[in-house]
Amino acid sequence: MNRVGYGAMQLAGPNVWGLPADPESAREVLRLAVELGVTFFDTANAYGPRTVNQLIGEALRPIPEGVIVGNKVGAGRGPDGSWIITDHPDTVRRQVHEALTDLGTEASELTYLRLDGDTPGAQSQVPLEDSLGVLAELRDQGLIRRIGLSGASPEMLARAQRITPIAAVQNRFNLLDRSGVRVLADCEAQGITFVPYFPLASGRLTSYEELAAPAERLGAAPAQVALAWLLRRSPAVVVIPGTANPGHLRANIAAAEVAENLTEAEVTRLTRLADESDAVLDQPHQSTVDAHTSATGRRH
């Protein structure tokens, strides 16, 4: 698998709701990603809802051999566009079938169950054994090939593995937010793919000297360096930056080459941007530099 994948959330309309203004441009970006060697796509029923999966199906059907589309179920949208937990077993089963229809495929290569382990204030009322058990049942029926988790705590991951093998975990993790570090360590030790969401820290990476210096040396963009650091941080990591812009897509894919050319000293300096020892899973993490800025009013 190419370790630079593609996150499809940005292909929806504003606030991840409805279709984008130019659906055909979105489909063209998806086709370009495949042409450029992307083999992993990340999506969810909740994006749109369903419209992003439909765009992927329209653009890539039949999904090329070797391409994995990881789709999240167990989360949905309220009438006002709010993000809600929808992990009742009947709903999870329905969402899997909806995704298969929207993507135009007979089986899902990877289906994640969205959990509440890394979301402040969220709390599911459904036992994990019930919601995840549906995915195991559908896997046994041949409708799912691999099962993953999104938003899992270390305890949830261990509990899930007593129910079914877990192929991938998607948690929040980036240069400024290391809240998923314990789960990353577990994935690395157990040979599970770790897929960090918000890999570019939701646009908060501007003006950091730790990014600017290697970017200037390598003729790269700071965002490329941030993705490259994730690739160097652990061999378990597959990144999924999202964009609707073909130029940004090409730059994101080129981050793999940037990763090969970062020095160990640069990687170490980037790693020290945040203190991983005090990371708390369900709280967005404040980087060392952000803390310094808050205290002094200055940024390095």
C-alpha positions as CSV (number, residue, x, y, z in Angstrom):
1,M,0.0,0.0,0.0
2,N,1.2,3.5,-0.8
3,R,1.6,5.2,2.6
4,V,0.2,8.5,1.3
5,G,-3.5,8.0,0.9
6,Y,-6.4,10.3,0.2
7,G,-9.0,11.7,2.7
8,A,-12.2,12.4,0.8
9,M,-14.0,14.6,3.4
10,Q,-13.3,17.8,1.5
11,L,-15.1,16.6,-1.5
12,A,-18.5,17.3,0.1
13,G,-20.2,20.7,0.1
14,P,-19.6,23.3,2.8
15,N,-19.6,21.9,6.3
16,V,-19.2,18.4,4.8
17,W,-22.9,18.6,3.7
18,G,-24.3,17.8,0.3
19,L,-22.6,17.9,-3.0
20,P,-19.7,20.2,-3.9
21,A,-20.3,23.1,-6.3
22,D,-18.6,21.2,-9.1
23,P,-19.1,17.4,-8.7
24,E,-17.3,16.6,-11.9
25,S,-14.1,18.3,-10.6
26,A,-14.4,16.2,-7.5
27,R,-14.6,13.0,-9.6
28,E,-11.6,14.2,-11.6
29,V,-9.5,14.6,-8.5
30,L,-10.4,11.1,-7.4
31,R,-9.4,9.7,-10.8
32,L,-6.1,11.7,-10.7
33,A,-5.3,10.3,-7.3
34,V,-5.5,6.7,-8.7
35,E,-3.4,7.8,-11.7
36,L,-0.7,9.2,-9.3
37,G,-0.5,5.9,-7.4
38,V,-2.8,6.4,-4.4
39,T,-4.0,3.0,-3.2
40,F,-5.9,4.0,0.0
41,F,-8.9,6.3,0.2
42,D,-10.7,7.3,3.4
43,T,-14.4,8.1,3.5
44,A,-17.5,7.8,5.6
45,N,-21.3,7.5,5.2
46,A,-21.5,10.7,7.2
47,Y,-19.7,12.8,4.6
48,G,-22.6,14.5,2.8
49,P,-24.1,12.3,4.2
50,R,-23.5,9.6,1.5
51,T,-22.7,12.1,-1.3
52,V,-18.9,11.6,-1.0
53,N,-19.3,7.8,-1.2
54,Q,-21.5,8.3,-4.3
55,L,-18.8,10.5,-5.9
56,I,-16.2,7.8,-5.2
57,G,-18.4,5.2,-6.7
58,E,-19.1,7.3,-9.8
59,A,-15.5,8.2,-10.3
60,L,-13.8,4.8,-9.6
61,R,-16.4,2.1,-10.3
62,P,-15.2,-0.5,-10.7
63,I,-12.8,0.2,-7.9
64,P,-9.3,-0.7,-9.3
65,E,-7.6,-3.8,-8.1
66,G,-5.2,-3.0,-5.3
67,V,-7.1,0.1,-4.2
68,I,-8.6,0.0,-0.7
69,V,-11.5,2.3,0.2
70,G,-11.8,2.6,4.0
71,N,-15.3,3.6,5.0
72,K,-16.5,4.6,8.4
73,V,-19.9,3.6,9.8
74,G,-21.4,4.2,13.3
75,A,-21.6,7.9,12.9
76,G,-24.1,10.1,11.1
77,R,-25.6,13.6,10.8
78,G,-28.5,15.3,12.4
79,P,-31.0,17.3,10.4
80,D,-29.0,20.4,11.4
81,G,-25.8,19.0,10.1
82,S,-24.5,18.0,13.5
83,W,-22.3,14.9,14.0
84,I,-24.0,12.2,15.9
85,I,-23.3,8.6,17.1
86,T,-25.3,6.1,15.1
87,D,-23.9,2.8,16.3
88,H,-27.1,0.8,17.0
89,P,-26.5,-2.6,15.4
90,D,-29.4,-2.2,12.9
91,T,-28.1,1.2,11.9
92,V,-24.5,-0.1,11.4
93,R,-25.8,-2.9,9.3
94,R,-27.9,-0.5,7.2
95,Q,-24.9,1.9,6.8
96,V,-22.7,-0.9,5.5
97,H,-25.2,-1.8,2.8
98,E,-25.7,1.8,1.9
99,A,-21.9,2.2,1.4
100,L,-21.8,-0.8,-0.8
101,T,-24.5,0.6,-2.9
102,D,-23.0,4.1,-3.1
103,L,-19.5,2.8,-3.8
104,G,-20.8,0.3,-6.4
105,T,-19.0,-2.7,-4.9
106,E,-20.0,-6.1,-3.6
107,A,-17.7,-6.1,-0.6
108,S,-15.9,-3.4,1.4
109,E,-12.2,-3.8,1.6
110,L,-12.1,-2.0,4.9
111,T,-15.0,-0.8,7.2
112,Y,-14.2,1.2,10.3
113,L,-16.5,1.4,13.3
114,R,-16.5,5.0,14.6
115,L,-16.2,5.0,18.4
116,D,-16.3,7.7,21.0
117,G,-12.9,7.1,22.6
118,D,-11.2,10.3,21.4
119,T,-14.2,12.7,21.3
120,P,-14.8,15.0,24.3
121,G,-18.2,14.5,25.8
122,A,-19.3,11.8,23.4
123,Q,-20.7,8.6,24.9
124,S,-22.2,5.6,23.2
125,Q,-25.0,3.7,24.8
126,V,-24.4,0.6,22.7
127,P,-22.0,-2.1,23.9
128,L,-19.0,-2.5,21.6
129,E,-19.7,-6.2,21.3
130,D,-23.0,-5.4,19.7
131,S,-22.0,-2.8,17.2
132,L,-18.7,-4.4,16.3
133,G,-20.3,-7.8,16.3
134,V,-22.4,-6.6,13.3
135,L,-19.3,-5.9,11.3
136,A,-17.8,-9.3,12.2
137,E,-21.1,-10.9,11.1
138,L,-21.0,-9.1,7.8
139,R,-17.4,-10.0,7.3
140,D,-18.3,-13.7,7.7
141,Q,-21.0,-13.2,5.1
142,G,-18.3,-11.8,2.7
143,L,-19.6,-8.2,2.6
144,I,-16.5,-6.9,4.5
145,R,-12.9,-8.0,4.1
146,R,-11.2,-6.0,6.9
147,I,-12.5,-4.3,10.0
148,G,-11.1,-1.2,11.6
149,L,-11.8,1.2,14.4
150,S,-11.9,5.0,14.4
151,G,-11.6,7.0,17.6
152,A,-10.4,4.0,19.7
153,S,-8.8,4.2,23.1
154,P,-6.2,1.5,24.0
155,E,-8.8,-0.2,26.1
156,M,-11.3,-0.2,23.2
157,L,-8.7,-1.6,20.9
158,A,-7.9,-4.5,23.2
159,R,-11.6,-5.2,23.8
160,A,-12.3,-5.1,20.1
161,Q,-9.5,-7.6,19.4
162,R,-11.3,-10.1,21.6
163,I,-14.2,-9.9,19.1
164,T,-12.4,-9.7,15.8
165,P,-9.0,-9.0,14.2
166,I,-8.5,-5.3,13.7
167,A,-6.7,-4.2,10.5
168,A,-6.5,-0.5,11.0
169,V,-7.1,2.2,13.6
170,Q,-7.9,5.9,12.8
171,N,-7.2,8.4,15.6
172,R,-6.4,12.1,15.8
173,F,-2.6,12.5,15.6
174,N,-0.4,15.2,14.1
175,L,2.6,17.4,14.8
176,L,0.7,19.5,17.3
177,D,-1.7,16.9,18.7
178,R,-0.2,13.6,20.0
179,S,-3.4,12.5,21.8
180,G,-3.4,9.2,20.0
181,V,0.2,8.2,20.8
182,R,-0.7,5.3,23.1
183,V,-2.9,3.8,20.4
184,L,-0.2,4.4,17.8
185,A,2.3,2.4,20.0
186,D,-0.1,-0.5,20.3
187,C,-0.7,-0.5,16.5
188,E,3.0,-0.4,15.8
189,A,3.7,-3.3,18.2
190,Q,0.8,-5.4,16.8
191,G,1.2,-4.8,13.1
192,I,-2.0,-2.7,12.8
193,T,-2.1,0.2,10.3
194,F,-2.5,3.5,12.1
195,V,-4.3,6.2,10.1
196,P,-4.0,9.7,11.7
197,Y,-6.9,12.0,10.9
198,F,-6.4,15.8,10.8
199,P,-2.8,15.0,9.7
200,L,-2.2,18.7,9.0
201,A,-3.6,19.9,12.3
202,S,-6.5,21.6,10.7
203,G,-4.4,24.3,9.2
204,R,-2.6,25.3,12.4
205,L,0.9,24.6,11.1
206,T,1.9,28.0,9.7
207,S,4.9,29.9,10.9
208,Y,6.7,27.1,12.8
209,E,10.5,27.4,12.4
210,E,10.8,23.6,12.9
211,L,8.8,23.2,9.7
212,A,10.1,26.1,7.8
213,A,13.8,25.2,8.0
214,P,13.6,21.7,6.4
215,A,11.0,23.0,4.0
216,E,13.4,25.7,2.8
217,R,16.3,23.2,2.6
218,L,14.3,20.7,0.6
219,G,12.4,23.2,-1.6
220,A,9.2,21.8,-0.1
221,A,6.1,23.2,1.5
222,P,5.6,23.1,5.3
223,A,2.6,20.9,4.9
224,Q,4.7,18.4,3.0
225,V,7.2,18.4,5.8
226,A,4.4,17.8,8.4
227,L,3.2,14.8,6.4
228,A,6.7,13.6,6.0
229,W,7.2,13.7,9.7
230,L,4.2,11.5,10.2
231,L,5.6,8.9,7.8
232,R,8.9,9.0,9.6
233,R,7.3,8.9,13.1
234,S,6.2,5.3,12.7
235,P,6.3,2.6,9.9
236,A,2.7,1.8,11.0
237,V,1.4,5.2,9.7
238,V,-0.5,5.8,6.5
239,V,-1.5,9.4,6.0
240,I,-4.7,10.6,4.4
241,P,-4.5,14.3,3.6
242,G,-7.5,15.6,1.8
243,T,-7.9,18.2,-0.9
244,A,-10.2,19.1,-3.8
245,N,-7.2,20.8,-5.6
246,P,-5.2,18.8,-8.1
247,G,-2.0,20.8,-7.3
248,H,-2.3,20.2,-3.6
249,L,-3.0,16.5,-4.3
250,R,0.3,16.2,-6.2
251,A,2.1,18.0,-3.4
252,N,0.7,15.7,-0.8
253,I,1.8,12.6,-2.7
254,A,5.3,14.1,-3.0
255,A,5.5,14.2,0.8
256,A,6.7,10.6,0.6
257,E,9.9,11.7,-1.2
258,V,10.3,14.6,1.4
259,A,10.1,12.0,4.2
260,E,13.1,10.1,2.7
261,N,15.2,13.3,2.7
262,L,14.5,14.6,6.2
263,T,17.5,14.3,8.5
264,E,17.3,12.5,11.8
265,A,18.0,15.8,13.5
266,E,15.1,17.4,11.7
267,V,12.8,14.6,12.6
268,T,13.8,14.8,16.3
269,R,13.2,18.6,16.4
270,L,9.8,18.1,14.9
271,T,8.9,15.4,17.3
272,R,9.8,17.7,20.2
273,L,7.2,20.2,19.2
274,A,4.8,18.3,21.5
275,D,5.4,16.4,24.8
276,E,3.9,13.0,24.1
277,S,4.2,11.9,27.7
278,D,1.3,14.1,28.8
279,A,-1.1,13.3,25.9
280,V,-4.7,12.7,26.8
281,L,-6.7,10.7,24.2
282,D,-10.1,12.6,24.4
283,Q,-8.6,16.1,24.6
284,P,-7.0,17.9,21.7
285,H,-3.4,18.2,22.6
286,Q,-1.6,21.6,23.0
287,S,1.9,21.5,21.5
288,T,4.9,22.7,23.4
289,V,5.2,25.6,21.0
290,D,1.6,26.6,21.4
291,A,2.0,26.5,25.2
292,H,5.1,28.8,24.8
293,T,3.2,31.1,22.6
294,S,0.3,31.4,25.1
295,A,2.7,32.2,27.9
296,T,4.9,34.7,26.1
297,G,2.8,36.0,23.2
298,R,5.5,34.9,20.9
299,R,6.0,32.0,18.5
300,H,9.4,30.5,17.6
